[in-house]
Structure formats: C-alpha cells, structure tokens
Amino acid sequence: MHRYNIRLLLCVNNPASTVFYGRYPFSCGVCRFSIRVFTIAVWFIVMTARKLSWHHLALLITMCAGCWRIIATYPALSHTYDEPFHLQCGLEFLERGTYSTEALHPPLGRLAAAALPYQRGVRISNDSSYSEQRLIYKDAIHLYDYRNEYSKNLSASRMGVLPFFVLALLSLYMLGAMFHSRTAGLLAAIIYSLLPLVTAHSGLATTDIPATACLLVALTSAVNAQRRRTLLSWCIAGAAAGLALSAKNTNLVFGILLVGIWLAFAVVRAVRSSPHNNIFRTLRASRQSIPSLNILAAMATTFIMLWLVYGFETGRIGNHKERMGKYEDTYSKIERSVSQPVVRSIMLHIASVPVPMPSYWVGLLTTFGTASQIRSPYFLGSSPARADERWMFFPLLYIAKHPLSFHILFAAAIVYFYRRTRQPVMLVLLVWFVVCMVFSSLSNTQLGLRHTLPFLFVPVIFIALMLARLFEEKHRIISASAGVLMCLLVAESISAHPAYLSWFNVIAEPYRIRITVDSDTDWQQDIRAAVETLKSGNYTPAYIEAFAPPASWGVDSTRITFSEFNPQSKPDVRHRYLALGYFSLMTNPAYIQYRTATPVAEVGRSVVLFRRVDEARQ
C-alpha cells in the first residue's frame, strides 16, 4: 500500500504546480518537482505522525517548510557570481578525478553542487587547454547550457547543497537537546530556519552552508564525545571534524579558536576547583580523564576523512604551485620571508617530497595569500573602503542584515544567562562568538556577511535555551513578550521572500546601498530578470555591465550588450538604456552621474535601469 501511494504521488500531475509555474515561466520542471517532493513530505508526516513524538514531528515540519521556502527561490534568482566556478571545480573532480582548476576551497561543497548536474549529464569542456585555464567565467557559465535547460541545471546544482541545510537544523536540534531539552533544540532549529541570511545562502550552490553545517556536526559530535567518553564517539567526532575541514579552510581557524577557548576555560575551572591549586597536577589529572587512545583515534579519523574527500590524492606541493591561480607567488613569498637557511631548506625539502592531499596544503597557502591582501571594494559609500572603517564591516552588517527581533532576543538571552545561570559551555560559546567576530573584523577580507555563518548558531542557541526555560518557569508576561518577538521574527522572515540575499532589516533598509553592495546586495542574482525586463519593456538597445550570459538565455547581442566590469568601460553611443547592478553603479567611477539620476525601473533589489544621460537630455 505504501509503495502504491508513493508511486501515485510521484506520477500525478499536481494542479498546484501549474499555478506556481505560471509565476515563473522558465522553471516548470523544478516547480513541479519541488511540489511533488513537498507532497511526499506531507504524506510521510501524516503516515508517521502516530509513531513520532511531537518534537520530532515539529522538527520534520520545520525542515519541510524551510526547504520549500528555499526551493521557491530557485526560479526567482539567476546564478550568482561564484556559483559557476564551484560547479566547474566540482565537475572536474567528478569527471576527471583531479582538482587542478582552483584549490582555494576544499572540494566537499563543490562536489555537492556538481553531483546532480553530473548525474544529468553536464560535463566540463573537452578543450585540451582546459587544465591551464584555471577559473574562467566564460567557460564555467556554459555548463548551465546543457540541453538548453538553464533553469534545470542551475536548480540541480543548488539542490545538491540543500541537504546541508537540513543537516544544520538537525545538528542544532541535537545540540539544544544536549544542552537543555528537546524543546530547546526544536526552538533552535525553528529560529535558525527563519534567518534570512541562512535561507539565502542555503539556496545557492556555494561553499558557505556546507561549511556551516559541517562545523555544526563537528561541534555536536565533540560535545557528544565529551559526554560519552567512548572510543566510537571520539572516532565519530574526528570524522565530523574531517568533514568540516573538507568544507572550507576557514573552519580550521574557527575550530582552533573554539578548542583553544574551551581548553583555557577547562584549565581555569580545574585550577579553581583543585584543592592543591597546582596547575601542573591539575592538568595531569585532567589529561588522564580522557584516554590518549581516544584523542589519537579522533585525530586519525580526522585525517582519514579529509584525505578521503580528496580521493586519497598524493603528490608534491612544489609541483602544484601553479594551481594557486593569481596567488601562485605566495609560496615564493613565504620562502623569501624565511631568513634561516636551515628552515628554508626544510621547506624546500618538504615541497619536493610526495605528501597526502597536496591540493589541501596548496589551498591553505592560497588562503594565506588571499588573507594577506586587502579585499574590501565598497563600504559606507567609499570605494574602496577606508582603512579606518573596515573594522566596522562585519559588526555593522550583522546588525543591519538580521531581524530586529533576533537582536532583542539575543540581548535578552545574554542578560538572562548572566543573572540566572552561568553555564560554562554557554560562556565558552559566547566568548568564541565574540572572538570570531573580532577576528573577522580585523581580517583583510570584507566581502560579505556570509563569512560569519559558521558561528551564527551561537545567538540561536542562546535564544532557544532562554525561551525553553521561560516556558518551563511559566512567567506569563515575559513568556508573552518572547512569543510576540518570535511572531515578529516570523513576519520579518516572510517579508524577505524571495530576496533573502539582499534583505536588510527595517532600520537599515533605507541605507542599504550606502552600507554595502557586494554579495550582501548585488551578487548578479537579478541579471536574468533584468534581461527579461529589457525585452518585455522594449528598453533596447541596452547595455548591461555584467558577465556574458549563458547561450540558453537567447540574448540578441545586437539589442542587449553585455560588458564585464571595467573602470574605463562606457556604453556605446547606440545604447539608449543602461542596466547596472548596484555594485557597478557604486564602485565604477564611469557611472558617477547616474548615482543621483532617477532610474527608469528597478529590477529585483540589485539592478537599476537608466536612460543614457545624453539620450535623456535630448
């Protein structure tokens, strides 16, 4: 009977899909597929409702609702700037078993983004010079043209990242349950799924959500291993840590900071509670509480899992310096910076010896190269950002791009835990959150708030535990106030749909273009909608400052001209209209006169359409 019901749900032509398809005429298959998946999920909830507790049932509904909101953004947004590159790297790894295009990011998230397109038959270019091309946008963008089905290929790539969103919610549920109760875990999953920043990047085929989810799994596994203290639990924690390292290189930094803070708190707490007040004796006793075999097993499984993701690759680091792209001279700079001949000879010897995962070590060197360069193209009306204002980038965007109710609840949670109960684990997480925010603010890379996603769960855990305790204590006025704030959070999250990526809260919304215009506002997600607007509104001939579109868009180059970002680029005399993303408008000095001009129309929340200045005067 169950088999028959599933086959019926898969084969039925749901009329609701036709209604939804009417709104987005270029994504019929994706909309029908998503509605069928949602229908199957509802069927599964109904069939298993009697067997599940209400916590598990509510968690399942939260996951389905979150996935549905994410899938609904697929047809509304075109590909962002980074997505073709991740798809190209992932396809190379799946098709050829090599990772030579770019090693800046580990391959886990890219493999997830490329898995479904690869299953559909999408392949990288067969050009013999491909291995020497590195990342080239015009090559990567044509991957979406397979079978002339741009929307299906793009949605398939984004669908591969969606399981990481579910994994993040499940990890938060388990983490809240371990810290307090299943109610706290459920509240944490609900709050996390309502944050516009999380929903936005869960709907993109990038490495941000995979890195966040894997770090959450590693933290949950580590807490479980610390409680159980068994060899198996430590091995699982090590494997989860390996997955976190294989998702993004920044997880290594955040993980080291978390372990360091946790060890510092453990030492201070052990010394204070020790009757001898001897730090060395206390450290020896603390080390004996965790067998060395468990620690070694965790480290071994971390390395094995990381090596497994890289396909057990071996090679020489010195032979892979060219894979660092425009940062390929970083290794040479490191060599020159070492003054000791002995140390330099050791480095050269290591570079010439075959090692496991050469791509990983090259990626770390590349990350070092990118971190040493200042990348802050626009902030607070200045392009590039002023040196004395760069430190405010992440704190200000954190305030501007999260709901106001979320900030109020987090502040109330901090006060609540300070006055009522000072759990060491909560203090460790809070200090880690502050340290990570300070570290990010002092870094040279200010390209988007997405880089704070790995530690965004800390405020969520605080709020969830506070709400769970308030409901248990049954303070009517305080609980009612918290309930009102939760309702406001839901309302703010719904109002952001589907433009979660460029959403700002009600206070920062009037100033969002002055604050930032990079991946938090304009990541080229509205370019296809701009093309459709130009065609339907007869705004031609037009000029768009963006990368060349896929051939499947069917853009007539005689009517619509695409041009890459260039400070000296200017539209031709024959172009009557200009379609500019906010990034080009605010950072390209060629368009200063358009910053105060009145646009003809605004497409989405990131593209504005102007009539050429001299044409408008005529």
C-alpha positions in Angstrom: 0.0 0.0 0.0 2.8 2.4 0.9 4.6 1.7 -2.4 1.5 2.4 -4.3 0.9 5.7 -2.6 4.5 6.8 -3.3 4.2 5.9 -7.0 0.9 7.8 -7.2 2.4 10.9 -5.6 5.4 10.8 -8.0 3.3 10.3 -11.1 0.3 12.6 -10.5 0.4 15.9 -12.3 -0.3 18.1 -9.4 -2.5 21.1 -10.5 -0.8 23.3 -7.9 2.4 23.0 -9.9 0.7 24.6 -12.9 -0.5 27.5 -10.7 3.0 28.0 -9.3 4.6 27.5 -12.7 2.6 30.4 -14.1 4.5 32.8 -12.0 7.9 31.6 -13.2 7.6 30.5 -16.8 11.2 29.4 -17.2 11.3 26.7 -14.5 8.4 24.3 -15.0 10.2 21.1 -14.2 11.8 22.5 -11.0 8.5 23.8 -9.6 6.7 20.5 -10.3 9.5 18.5 -8.8 9.6 20.7 -5.7 5.8 20.5 -5.2 5.9 16.7 -5.6 8.7 16.4 -3.0 6.7 18.6 -0.7 3.6 16.5 -1.3 5.6 13.3 -0.4 6.9 15.0 2.7 3.4 15.9 3.8 2.3 12.3 3.1 5.3 11.0 5.2 4.4 13.3 8.1 0.8 12.1 8.1 1.8 8.4 7.9 4.4 8.6 10.7 2.6 11.1 12.9 1.5 8.4 15.3 5.0 7.0 15.7 6.9 10.2 16.2 6.9 12.5 19.3 5.6 16.0 18.8 9.2 17.3 19.0 10.2 15.1 16.1 7.1 15.9 14.1 7.5 19.7 14.6 11.2 19.3 13.6 10.2 17.5 10.4 7.6 20.2 9.6 10.3 22.9 10.2 12.7 21.1 7.8 10.0 20.7 5.1 8.9 24.4 5.4 12.4 25.6 5.3 13.3 23.5 2.2 10.1 24.7 0.5 11.0 28.3 1.0 14.5 27.7 -0.3 13.3 25.8 -3.4 10.8 28.6 -4.2 13.8 31.0 -4.6 15.4 28.9 -7.4 13.4 30.2 -10.3 13.3 33.7 -9.0 17.1 34.2 -8.9 19.7 33.7 -11.6 23.1 32.3 -10.9 25.3 34.4 -8.6 29.0 35.3 -9.4 30.6 32.4 -7.5 28.3 29.5 -8.5 29.7 28.7 -11.9 33.2 28.4 -10.5 32.2 26.0 -7.8 30.3 23.9 -10.4 33.3 23.8 -12.7 35.7 22.7 -9.9 33.2 20.0 -8.7 32.6 18.7 -12.2 36.3 18.4 -12.8 36.8 16.3 -9.7 33.9 14.0 -10.5 34.7 13.7 -14.2 38.5 13.5 -14.2 39.4 12.8 -10.6 41.7 15.8 -10.5 41.4 19.1 -8.6 43.6 21.3 -10.7 41.3 24.2 -11.6 41.5 26.0 -8.2 42.4 24.8 -4.8 41.3 27.8 -2.7 38.3 25.9 -1.3 38.2 22.2 -0.3 36.0 20.1 -2.6 33.2 18.9 -0.3 30.7 21.8 -1.0 31.7 21.8 -4.7 31.1 18.1 -5.0 27.7 18.6 -3.6 26.9 21.4 -6.1 28.1 19.3 -9.0 26.6 15.9 -8.1 23.1 16.4 -9.6 24.3 18.2 -12.7 26.8 15.5 -13.3 24.1 12.9 -12.9 22.1 14.9 -15.5 25.0 14.6 -18.0 26.6 18.0 -17.5 30.4 17.8 -18.3 33.3 20.3 -18.4 34.8 21.5 -21.6 36.8 18.9 -23.6 39.2 21.6 -24.7 42.8 20.3 -24.4 43.9 23.6 -22.8 41.3 23.3 -20.0 43.8 22.3 -17.3 45.7 25.5 -18.0 42.8 27.8 -18.0 42.1 27.8 -14.3 38.9 29.6 -13.4 37.4 31.4 -16.5 33.9 32.7 -16.2 33.0 32.3 -19.9 34.0 28.6 -19.7 32.2 27.9 -16.4 28.9 29.7 -17.4 28.4 27.5 -20.4 28.0 24.5 -18.1 24.4 25.7 -17.5 23.6 25.4 -21.2 23.5 21.6 -21.2 20.4 20.5 -23.3 19.5 24.2 -23.4 18.0 23.8 -19.9 19.5 26.6 -17.9 16.9 26.6 -15.1 17.0 22.8 -14.5 20.8 22.7 -14.5 21.1 25.6 -12.1 18.3 24.2 -9.8 20.0 20.8 -9.8 23.2 22.4 -8.7 21.5 24.3 -5.9 19.5 21.2 -4.9 22.8 19.4 -4.1 23.5 21.9 -1.3 20.0 21.7 0.2 20.8 18.6 2.4 23.4 20.6 4.3 20.6 23.0 5.4 18.7 20.0 6.8 21.9 18.7 8.4 22.4 22.1 10.1 18.8 22.1 11.5 19.3 18.5 12.8 22.6 19.4 14.4 21.1 22.4 16.1 18.2 20.2 17.4 20.6 17.7 18.9 22.8 20.4 20.3 19.9 22.1 22.0 18.7 18.8 23.3 22.1 18.0 24.8 22.4 21.5 26.4 18.9 21.6 27.9 15.9 19.8 26.3 14.3 18.7 23.1 12.1 21.8 23.3 15.2 24.0 23.2 16.6 22.0 20.3 13.3 22.4 18.4 13.3 26.2 19.0 16.9 26.5 17.9 16.0 24.7 14.6 13.0 26.9 14.0 14.8 30.2 14.7 17.8 29.2 12.5 15.5 28.3 9.6 13.8 31.8 9.9 17.0 33.8 9.5 17.1 35.4 6.0 20.9 35.1 5.7 20.7 31.3 6.3 17.8 30.9 3.9 19.6 33.0 1.2 22.8 31.0 1.2 21.1 27.7 1.6 19.5 28.4 -1.8 22.9 28.9 -3.6 25.4 26.4 -4.8 28.3 27.8 -2.9 30.5 26.5 0.0 29.1 28.6 2.8 26.2 26.5 4.0 28.2 23.2 3.6 30.9 24.7 5.8 28.4 25.9 8.4 26.6 22.6 8.6 29.8 20.5 8.8 31.1 22.7 11.6 27.8 22.3 13.5 28.0 18.5 13.0 31.6 18.5 14.3 30.7 20.6 17.4 27.7 18.3 18.1 29.8 15.2 17.8 32.5 16.7 20.0 30.0 17.5 22.8 28.6 14.0 22.5 32.1 12.5 22.7 33.0 14.6 25.7 29.9 13.3 27.5 30.1 9.6 26.4 33.9 9.3 26.5 33.9 6.2 24.3 36.3 5.3 21.5 33.5 5.1 19.0 32.1 8.6 19.9 35.6 10.1 19.6 36.1 8.5 16.2 32.7 9.9 15.0 33.8 13.3 16.3 37.1 13.0 14.4 35.3 12.1 11.2 32.9 15.0 11.6 35.9 17.3 12.1 37.4 15.9 8.9 34.2 16.8 7.0 34.3 20.3 8.5 37.9 20.8 7.3 37.0 19.5 3.8 34.2 22.0 3.5 36.1 25.3 3.9 39.5 26.4 5.1 38.1 29.0 7.5 36.7 26.2 9.6 40.2 25.3 10.6 40.7 28.8 12.1 37.3 28.8 13.8 37.9 25.3 15.1 41.3 26.2 16.5 39.8 29.2 18.2 37.0 27.2 19.8 39.3 24.4 21.0 41.7 27.0 22.5 39.0 28.9 24.3 37.5 25.6 25.6 40.9 24.4 26.9 41.5 27.7 28.6 38.2 27.6 30.4 38.8 24.0 31.3 42.2 24.8 32.8 40.9 27.8 34.8 37.9 25.8 36.1 40.1 22.9 37.1 42.6 25.0 38.9 39.9 26.8 40.8 38.2 23.6 41.9 41.5 21.8 42.7 42.3 21.6 46.5 46.0 21.7 45.8 45.8 24.7 43.5 48.7 23.3 41.5 48.2 23.9 37.8 50.6 21.1 36.7 49.0 18.5 38.9 45.6 19.6 37.8 46.5 19.4 34.1 47.9 15.9 34.6 44.6 14.8 36.3 42.5 16.4 33.6 44.5 14.7 30.8 44.0 11.3 32.5 40.2 11.8 32.4 40.4 11.4 28.5 42.4 8.4 27.4 45.2 9.2 24.9 43.9 6.4 22.7 40.6 8.4 22.1 42.4 11.5 21.2 44.7 9.7 18.8 41.8 7.9 17.2 39.9 11.2 16.7 43.0 12.8 15.1 43.5 9.7 12.8 39.8 9.7 11.7 40.0 13.4 11.0 43.0 12.9 8.7 41.5 9.9 7.0 38.1 11.6 6.4 39.8 14.7 5.0 42.0 12.5 2.8 39.0 10.5 1.7 37.2 13.6 0.4 40.3 14.5 -1.6 40.2 11.0 -3.2 43.3 9.8 -1.3 45.4 12.2 -3.5 49.2 12.2 -3.2 51.8 14.4 -4.8 54.4 17.1 -4.3 53.4 20.6 -3.1 56.1 22.2 -5.2 54.6 20.8 -8.4 51.2 22.3 -7.6 52.1 26.0 -7.1 50.6 26.9 -10.4 47.2 25.8 -9.1 47.2 28.8 -6.7 45.9 31.0 -9.6 46.7 34.6 -9.1 48.2 33.8 -5.7 50.7 31.4 -7.0 53.6 33.6 -5.8 52.5 33.2 -2.2 54.7 30.2 -1.7 57.7 32.1 -3.1 57.0 35.0 -0.7 56.9 32.5 2.2 60.2 31.1 1.1 61.8 34.5 0.8 60.4 35.6 4.2 62.3 32.7 6.0 65.7 34.0 7.0 67.1 30.8 8.5 68.8 28.7 5.8 68.1 25.5 7.7 64.3 26.3 7.9 64.3 27.3 4.2 66.0 24.1 3.2 63.5 22.1 5.2 60.6 23.9 3.5 62.1 23.1 0.1 62.6 19.5 1.0 59.0 19.2 2.1 57.8 20.8 -1.1 59.7 18.1 -3.1 58.5 15.1 -1.1 55.2 13.4 -2.0 52.6 14.1 0.7 49.0 13.2 1.1 46.5 15.8 -0.1 48.8 18.3 -1.9 45.7 20.2 -3.0 44.7 20.8 0.6 48.1 22.3 1.6 48.1 24.3 -1.6 44.6 25.5 -0.7 45.8 26.6 2.7 48.7 28.5 1.1 46.2 30.1 -1.3 44.0 31.1 1.7 47.0 32.7 3.3 47.6 34.6 0.1 44.1 35.9 -0.1 44.1 36.8 3.6 47.3 38.9 3.1 45.6 41.1 0.5 43.0 43.7 1.4 39.7 42.9 -0.3 37.1 45.5 0.7 35.7 47.0 -2.5 32.9 49.2 -1.1 31.7 50.1 2.4 29.8 53.1 3.8 29.9 55.0 0.5 33.6 54.6 -0.1 35.2 52.6 -2.9 37.5 51.1 -1.8 36.6 51.1 1.8 38.5 53.4 4.1 41.2 51.8 6.2 39.8 53.3 9.5 36.3 52.0 8.7 37.0 48.4 7.6 36.8 47.0 11.1 33.2 48.0 11.3 32.1 45.9 8.3 31.1 42.7 10.0 29.6 44.2 13.2 27.5 46.8 11.2 26.3 44.2 8.7 25.5 41.8 11.5 23.2 44.4 13.0 21.8 45.5 9.6 21.1 42.2 8.0 19.5 40.3 10.9 15.9 40.9 12.1 15.5 43.4 14.9 13.5 40.8 17.0 16.5 38.5 16.7 18.8 41.1 18.2 16.4 41.9 21.0 16.0 38.2 21.9 19.8 37.7 21.8 20.4 40.6 24.1 17.7 39.4 26.5 19.2 35.9 26.4 22.7 37.2 27.4 21.2 39.1 30.3 19.1 36.1 31.3 22.0 33.7 31.5 24.2 36.2 33.3 21.7 36.7 36.0 20.1 33.3 36.3 22.7 30.7 35.4 26.3 30.9 34.2 26.8 27.6 32.4 30.5 27.1 31.4 29.5 25.8 28.0 27.4 28.9 27.2 30.2 31.2 28.4 32.6 29.3 26.1 30.3 29.7 23.1 29.7 33.4 23.9 33.4 34.2 24.1 34.1 32.2 21.0 31.4 34.2 19.1 32.9 37.5 20.2 36.5 36.3 19.4 35.4 35.1 15.9 33.6 38.4 15.2 36.7 40.4 16.3 38.9 38.1 14.2 36.7 38.6 11.1 36.6 42.4 11.7 40.4 42.6 11.8 40.9 40.5 8.7 41.6 41.9 5.3 38.6 40.3 3.6 35.3 42.1 3.8 33.3 40.6 1.0 30.0 39.6 2.7 28.3 38.6 6.0 28.2 35.1 4.7 31.7 34.6 6.2 30.1 34.8 9.7 27.7 31.9 9.0 29.9 29.3 10.8 29.4 31.0 14.2 25.9 32.4 13.7 24.4 29.5 15.5 25.6 30.8 18.9 22.9 33.5 19.3 20.4 31.0 18.1 21.4 28.5 20.9 21.2 31.3 23.5 17.8 32.4 22.4 16.4 28.8 22.2 17.6 27.9 25.7 16.2 31.1 27.2 12.8 30.6 25.6 12.7 26.9 26.7 13.5 27.9 30.3 11.0 30.8 30.3 8.2 28.4 29.1 9.2 26.0 31.9 9.2 28.7 34.5 5.7 29.9 33.3 6.3 33.7 33.6 3.2 34.9 31.7 4.3 38.5 30.9 7.9 37.5 30.0 6.8 34.5 28.0 4.2 36.5 26.2 6.8 39.2 25.3 9.1 36.5 24.0 6.2 35.0 22.0 5.5 38.4 20.4 9.1 38.7 19.4 9.1 35.3 17.9 6.0 36.3 15.9 7.8 39.4 14.7 10.8 37.2 13.6 8.4 35.0 11.6 6.9 38.1 10.0 10.3 39.6 9.1 11.4 36.3 7.6 8.3 36.0 5.4 8.6 39.6 4.3 12.1 38.8 3.0 10.9 36.2 0.5 12.3 35.6 -2.1 15.0 38.3 -2.0 16.7 36.9 1.2 20.2 37.7 -0.2 19.7 41.4 -0.4 17.4 41.8 2.6 18.1 44.4 5.3 16.0 45.0 8.4 13.6 47.9 8.7 16.1 50.3 10.2 18.9 49.6 7.7 16.8 49.2 4.6 16.9 53.0 3.6 20.7 52.9 3.8 21.5 49.5 2.4 23.1 50.8 -0.8 25.3 53.1 1.2 26.4 50.3 3.6 27.5 47.7 1.1 26.8 46.5 -2.5 28.8 43.3 -2.7 27.4 39.8 -2.1 25.0 41.2 0.6 23.2 43.3 -2.0 24.3 42.6 -5.6 25.7 39.2 -6.5 24.3 39.3 -10.0 21.3 37.4 -8.8 18.8 39.6 -10.8 20.6 39.7 -14.1 18.2 37.3 -15.9 15.2 39.2 -14.6 16.9 42.4 -15.9 17.2 40.8 -19.4 13.5 39.8 -19.3 12.6 43.3 -18.3 14.6 44.9 -21.1 12.9 42.5 -23.6 9.4 42.9 -22.4 9.6 46.7 -21.8 11.3 47.4 -25.2 14.2 49.0 -23.4 16.6 48.4 -26.2 19.2 48.8 -27.4 20.6 48.4 -23.9 23.9 48.0 -22.2 24.4 45.7 -19.1 27.6 45.7 -17.1 27.8 42.1 -16.2 29.5 38.9 -17.3 28.3 37.3 -20.5 25.1 35.3 -20.1 24.6 31.6 -21.0 23.7 30.9 -24.6 20.4 29.4 -23.4 19.1 32.8 -22.4 18.8 33.6 -26.1 20.1 37.2 -25.7 20.3 39.1 -29.0 23.7 40.8 -28.9 22.5 43.5 -31.3 19.8 44.6 -28.9 21.5 43.9 -25.5 25.2 44.2 -25.0 27.0 42.6 -22.0 30.3 44.0 -20.8 32.5 42.9 -17.9 33.2 45.3 -15.1 35.9 47.8 -16.1 36.6 51.2 -14.6 37.1 52.6 -18.1 34.1 50.9 -19.7 31.4 53.1 -21.1 28.3 52.4 -23.1 28.3 52.9 -26.9 26.5 55.8 -28.5 24.0 53.4 -29.9 22.9 52.2 -26.4 19.8 54.1 -25.2 19.4 52.3 -21.9 21.8 51.1 -19.2 21.1 48.2 -16.8 23.5 48.5 -13.9 23.9 46.4 -10.8 24.4 48.3 -7.6 28.0 47.0 -7.4 28.9 48.6 -10.8 26.9 51.7 -10.1 28.6 52.5 -6.7 32.2 51.2 -7.5 32.7 52.2 -11.1 33.7 55.8 -11.5 32.3 55.8 -15.1 28.8 56.0 -13.7 29.1 58.7 -11.1 26.5 60.8 -12.9 23.9 58.0 -12.6 24.1 57.8 -8.8 21.9 60.8 -8.5 19.8 60.2 -11.6 16.3 58.8 -11.4 16.1 55.3 -12.7 13.5 54.1 -15.2 12.9 51.0 -13.2 14.4 48.8 -10.6 14.7 45.0 -11.3 14.6 42.9 -8.2 16.7 44.5 -5.5 20.1 44.7 -7.1 19.7 46.1 -10.7 18.6 49.6 -11.8 17.6 50.6 -15.3 18.6 54.1 -16.6 18.2 56.0 -19.7 21.5 57.2 -21.0 22.3 60.7 -19.7 22.9 62.4 -23.0 19.9 60.5 -24.5 17.7 61.7 -21.6 18.7 65.3 -22.2 17.6 65.1 -25.8 
